[in-house]
Amino acid sequence: MTASNGEPSVRRLASEILLKVDIQKAYADILLDQGIKTQGLQQRDRALLTELVYGTLRWRGAIDARLSHHLRRPLARTDPFIRNLLRVTLYQLHFLDKIPDYAAVNEAVQIAKKHKGGKVAGFVNGALRNFLRGKNVTAAPHPSDDSIATLTANYSHPEWLVERWLEYFGLEAAKALMRANNERSPLVLRVNTLKSDRRALLDLLERNGVTAIATQWSPEGVWVQSGSAVDGLPGFHQGLFQVQGEASQLVAHLLGPQPGERVLDACAAPGGKSTHIAELMKDAGEVTAIDLSVRGIEKIRDNATRLGLTSIRALRSDASREFAGSYVGYFDRALVDAPCSGLGTLRSHPEIKWHRNLTDIERLSRLQTKIVDRVAPCLKPGGVIVYSTCTLTRDENEQVVESFLTTHREFELENAAGYLPEQAKLMVQGSYFLALPHRHNTDGFFAARMRKVA
């Protein structure tokens, strides 16, 4: 279906992408990239499509709560495509103001008619017009109501996660965290210090009309505030930078690799931390980057080649199995950036909060414990292991570290503040590195540094 001007319908594309995210648990960024490339959208339509997809995902909980007032049957029993068409349209009606209400409703009705016929189109028309008639009545509940149900609807996070974060952070911090999660994620680069420095990269971007500033916490970070796609930014093909979140950049500093050392990155794809480790080592030494994914290994190699790094060996291996073999006592340092629920990355991947559940948290916690157990024998006496995640649950963070230290008495926990860049020493809770979206304007990240003392 196309719009009246002959262009592909952006609302239809958004609904189709959200359908796949909803049903197939696909990642929105990958689907968006595919949709933009295959449909040949103009810049304005690309921006609208991105806004509709990410905005609807961020506010899906609030949208569903409002829709439920105007449906005679549960939203979950509605046809999946129509369900997501309703969500996209309600996002336009409630959160955007550039498109007239009647135009948004009319296009939704036409899309529904094209896909499912007149009866379904009538259902869509009725639901949306009921919403418009009761728009003020169905406004968000009073902010003083701090019940789980109200917090779930107001801040658009699933009930189980709201409960976990209330317990973990307390009421006000949990609210602030959820508010921050519903904001847009900044694009952050890490300058390749073997080829340039941050000031030179900022100057290069400025000369080419790209607005960017230095990051607050990472000494190599650049926050891009305007510009084209990443591979169109000046310096990308010359290997002057790598895309990497600011909190993620601090993990390699916590590991503290030195030139000439042997370092293991046990869950390495797509290679952001591996390449940073190699750069901190002046590309002198050996970085063994392993990952289970064939495609992930290819990405590590591609990034290393583009950045001009030769010390990285990317190998396919499963860190959760008995892979140590000849690596027993081989490495000076090891990074376990473990597979996790990703709940610290909701600004850039809002779909994650709708895909995860408590069973996932428990399963991942067991996997994380297994991986760090397998990696431990690979370290030399005196060696350092850093365990990190991009999530914010005790089960996947402190609990994994505490369990490891209980069963591996040869390791001791070190205070992260002693190894972070000076400006980042404040990002420590107890002995752990803890980056929080609402406090630091970064992804949520956790890391612990442990040394093998026996």
C-alpha positions, 0 to 999 in steps of 0.5 A: 500500500502507498500513500496518496502521493505515491510514496510507501505508507510510513504508518503501514511500514511501522505497523509491519515492523512492530508486528515482527518485533511483537511476534518474532521478537526481532530487533527493531533497529535491524528491521528499520535498517532493512525497511529504509534500504528496501523502500527507498524512503526520503529523509523525512519519511525515514525520520517519521518511520524511526519516530513511530517505531521507537516511540511506539515501543517506548510507550507501548505499555501506556498506549495499551493501557489507554487502548484497553478502555476503548476495546470490547475484547482484550488487546491480546486477542486482536489480530496482531497486525491490527493491534500494532496499527492501533498502537502506531496510530494512538502514538501519533494521536497522543504523543505527536502533534504535527499530524491532524487527528482526522488524517491519522485516523483516516489512514489507519482505517484505510490500511485496516480495510486494505489488509483485513476488510471493511468490518475490521476497518470499522472496528479500527475507526470506532476504537480510535474515535472513541479514544479521541472522544475520551482523550482527556478522560483517559489521561494518565492517572494522578502522579501521586498514585504509586501502585504497581499498576499505575507505575506500569502504565505511567512509565510504560514498563512491564509489571514484573520489571517495575516490581524488581526495580522498586526493590532494587533502587527504591521508588524515586530512583526507579521512577527516574530510571524508567523516565530516562529509559523512555528518552532517545539514546545518544550516538556515541563514538570511541576515538581510535587513539592509535590513529587520532585523538578526541580533539582531532576527531571533534575538529574533523566532525565540525569541519564536515558539519557534524555537531559533536561534543566530548563525553563526560565520563569516558576520555575517548568518547564523542557524543554525536548530536547531529549528522548522517548514518554512522558509515557516512560520518567522516573518518569511519572508513579510515578507522578513526573511531568505533561506535561504542556506548560511553559506559561500555567504553569504561569497562576496558579501562576497568580491566586495565590491559597493558602492552605485551599482555595476553588478554581474553575477551570471552563473549566478544562480538561485535568487538567494541571492547576487544578493539578498545582493549587492543588500542589500550595495549598499543596493539602490542600483545595478544587479544583472543576474542571468542564468540559463539556466533559465526556472524559475530566473529566476522564483525570482530574481524571487520572492525579490527581490520577497519581500525588497523588492529593486528593483535586481535585473534577472533575465534569461534568458541563457546565460553560456557563449555569446557573450552580452556584446554591449553589456555589454563593459566595462559592469560594475564587478564580476561573480560567476561561481558556476559550475555544478559537481559540487556535491560540497561539498553532500553533507550536504544532497544525499547523492545527488550522490556516487552520481550524479557520475563523473569524466566529469562533472568533466571536462565541468563543468571545460570549461564553467566555463572557458568561462563565466569566459572569456565574462564577462571582457570585460564588466568595466571596467578595475579591475573585479573578478570572483569565481569560485566553486563549491560543490565540492571538486575541483581540476579545477573550482577551482584548475585553472579559475582557473589556466587563466583567469589564464594566458589572461587576462593582464589579470587578477591574483589577489587574496588572499581574506583581504583582503576577507572578514569578519574572523572568516572570514579563517581560511577561506583557503588560499593566496590562495583562499577554501576552506570545508570541512565538517569544519573549518568546519561549512559546505558545501564552497565555493571562491572566487577573487577576480581584478581586471582591471588592464589 
